[in-house]
Amino acid sequence: MINYYYHTDCNASAGLSYNQVLDLVDVEPSGDGPEEPVTLTEAKNFCKIDVSEDDLFLELLIPACRIECEELSNIGFINRDVVLVQNNGNGGAYLPLGPNGAISLMEDADGNEIEADNYTISGTAFKQIISPRLERMTVYYNTGYEVLPQNLKLALLECIFYRYDERKVRENAHPPVYLDLLKQVSRVW
């Protein structure tokens, strides 16, 4: 199953922007999808919910809040394989949703494999593609945490609580609590 996670349209007449992410696709395992870093029980305990009437809503809210936190921080909250189409024309493009694992394949715009000897990667957890400098390349890699660090788990739980608590009345677009936690670790460049 492939989940289209992120896409940026670019205006061809204006040219590509600086090391722009053109497309990012999650390649999810077959079955029920990825295992979320927060269980229904953890979310209910954190939100102080002792009834089961809202369980289905919370089960929908957990992945939605995880995706929101990932987009706000550019950090992968779950471990998965992704396919990235990236402009690296200027060199030094970061791979999104770190910490990044192994790169399994890199291709040029024509779909030709770029051998490991012909590309340079910098960094260990949050990797940069130093070369080749191509305006369009595809990178297949593993990314995200196996076990989510406690500060990120707390931010996710705060997001779930906020979305659950404010589902009827919206006073603020984003609560300062989980935004402040995510700002401390954000990898947005």
N, C-alpha and C positions, 0 to 999 in steps of 0.2 A: 504494500500500500504506500502510495506517495502522497504526502500532505504538502500542498503549496503553502509555504509559510511566509514568505516575504518576497515582494517584487517591486522593483523601481522602474518606472518608465523613463526613458531618456529621449530627449529631442535630438534626432539625428542631425538636424541642421545646425544645432547649437554645439554639437560635439559632446563627448563624454566629460563628466566632471572628474575631479581629482580622485583617482582610485575608487571609483564608484562600484558598489555592489549592484549588479544588474538583476540577479535572481538568487534566491536561497531556498532550497527545497529540503525538507526533512524526508529521509527515507526511513519509514517506520517499520518495525518488525511486524510480521504477520501476527494476527491474533487480535487482542484487545487494545493494541497500541502500547505506548510507553508506560512504564510504571511511574506514577507521580511521586514527588518527594514528600508529599503530605498525604496522609491517609484521611479517610472520612472521620474516623474516631479522633485523630489529632485535631482536625478542623473543628469538630463539634466541641471538644474539650476546650480549645482555645477561645471559641466564640461563646462558651457557656450555654450550649444548646443541649437540652436533655429530652427532647422529643424527636420522633423520627419523621414527622410530617414534611420536613424540609430536606430530607436526605437526598432526594433526586436533584433538587436545586443545588445543594452543596457539591454533589458529584459533578455537576456541570461547571460550577464555579471554580473548582480546584484547578483544572487545566487552563481555563480562561485567565485566571489570575496568574498562573505560572507563565503563560505566554506574555501577559502584560508586563510582568516583572523582567522577563528576558529582554523584551523590546526596550524597556526603559534603561536597562543596565548594560545591554550587549554581552551578557554572560549567560552561558548555557546551564540551566538549572537541572537538566536531565542529560544523561549520556545517550547519544544517538549518532547515527551516520547522517551526513548531509552532503548535498551537492551544491556547490557555489559557482555561479558565473560572475566573474569579477573583471573590472578594468584595472590592470596593473601597469598601465602605460608609463606612470611616473616611478614605479618601483616602490617597495616598502608598504604595500597594502596589508592591513591586518586581516587575519581570518576571523570572521564574526563568531560570536557565541563561545568564546573560550571558557575554560581552558581547553586547548586544542590537543587532540591526540595525534595519531599517525595519519599521514597523508597516504591514501592508497593509490591514487591516480591523479595525474595532472595532464590536461589536454589543451592544445591551442584551439583557435577559432574553427579550424577545419576538422577537429576531432582527432588529430594526430597526437599520440602519446608523447609527453615530454618526459624523457628519462630522468631519473633522480640525479644523475651526473650533470644534467643541464639546467637545474634550478637550485636556487640558494634560499634557504629558510633561516630566519633569525628568531631567537626567543625559544623558550621551553614550554611554558604554559599558554602564553598569549603570543602566537606566532605571526611573523611578518613574512610576506613573499618579497624578497629582495630582487630576485631575477627568476625568470625572464621578464622583461618589460614588454608586455603585450596588452593591447587595448581590449582584448577579449580572451579570457581563458576560463577553463572549467576545472574545478578542484573538488575531488572526492575525499572526504576526511571524516574522522571521528572527533566528536566534540562534546563538551559538557561534563558535569560532575557525576561520578559514580555515587558519592554520598554528598549531599548538599551541606555546605558549611552552616553552622548554627546561625550566623548573622543573616545569611540569605534565607534560611528557613523561617526565621522570625519575620523578615520583610514579607515573605509570601503569606504567612499566617495573618499578618496585619492587613495585607491586601484583601485576603478572603474575608476577614472580619468586617472590613470597611464596606466591601461590595455586598456582603450579606446584610449588614446593619442599615445601609443607606439605599437598599433596593427600591424603597417607596419614595423617599424624600432625598433629593440630591442638593446638599448645601454647598459642597466643594467638589470640583472635578477630580482632584486627587488629594487624599489626606496627607498632611505633612509627615505623619509618623513613618509610613513605609517608604515614602519618597526620600526622607532624610536617611533612612537605612541604606537605600539603594544608591544614593549619591556618594556615600562613603566608599563604595566599591565599583562604581560605574566605569565601564571600559569604552565609553562612547568617545570617538575621536573626531 
